[in-house]
Amino acid sequence: MMKSLAKLLLLTMALLVAMPTTAAPHCDGACFKVGPRLASIDSSESQILDLVLGGLLDSGVAIELVDADGLAQVDVDLVRVLSLLSVDASVVNPQSVLDARNVTLTEYFTAVATAVAEQGFVLGGDSGGGLFNNLSLGVQTFSLGDLIKVSNGASVMNVQLDALSLIILGVQAFNAENVASTGTAPTQISLTPLLTPLGLAGVVDGVSARLSVIEPPTIGCGPEGTTLYSAAIRLKLDIDLLSTQDATLLALLGIPAFTSLTLLDPLELYLDVVQAEASLDSVDPVTLLTGLTGRFGLVNAFLGEIPDATFFNRTQSAADLDAALTVADIASLDLDLNAVGLGVFGSVAVVDVDAKASTYDAAAVVATSPLALGPIYPDTTSAGSSTTMITQLISDLVSSVNEPGNLVLTATVLGIELTPVTNLVMTYATD
């Protein structure tokens, strides 16, 4: 079950955690972005992309694999997109113009789709305008100035970005301003369609998720020292297991006297994906090589129960989430009392397992990595944790269960709690 959970998390977070950086130089600095991984999109990730975007928009999204792959390969002129949004990027201080321009997602998507069509790429059998026609986006707006940052004296002229990045980053910026406002849980979306392509149909009955952008991403231009960010995202997974009898976990307990273990649905897992960032270190005007330092976003994971009003509250820090985490019912065990010399109390005791776990570490050191781009632009490089990151994340959660106060066991016989049995089981569990 743990391996299956690791696989699900790895592929679900692939579009959220890894950190590609795209850059293009100009005379006194560079334009770059930090965004989700788009280098390789397969059928599974295309479905994840639909569900992630749908969750961020509180609506359904259907992007065909060929469209997703194509959008990732089509570079569009940022100035052209801005001009379609009635923004003059040629002014001396373009940031002031960007800050003053609020756009709806319909306007934003139409501008990107038009720029894509002008590159000759056909989306969904038309010129691209129909890509998001099934969405009910309303009239809510977001500020272009929150998404695009241009330092004084910098310019966005001749900057090209791939269309899929522009779409995803725009959706994230929109979500941060409009969807799942402080203290409100976002709409629940089903990830169950992913189970079969991920090979999990025989292990997991269903998965649902709620996700929200806590801090918006930024793209833009500036001199050496400029820092831009990916989105900070919170994701809550409710996992329903197909079979609640898990012999593998029972064996891991190492107590032959336990005759059965029933995992209680749903298993609630909370993920707090902290912003990744990239800082511009150098731009060589002769070689056109650009040097950056990437800082990976931490992933804080919590198992147990956190009130939605706390977890999706943008004012609550990771430390606040850790403090709000309480134990949740996760399993029930049957214990053969005769096998442990406690037959005087009866034949079988029911052991309720309440637990919580957290990978949050206030002293955690954020890993950094040097990034080099150029001399041909636009150029993209990717940096991120290896596939073992998710496995390690789950391993840390399991280890955290043994920390004081994180595991509560209650043994009962015919509904009456028996302290001697509880103490015996706790001894086994904490060894």
Disulfide bonds with the S-S distance in Angstrom:
Cys31-Cys221 1.79
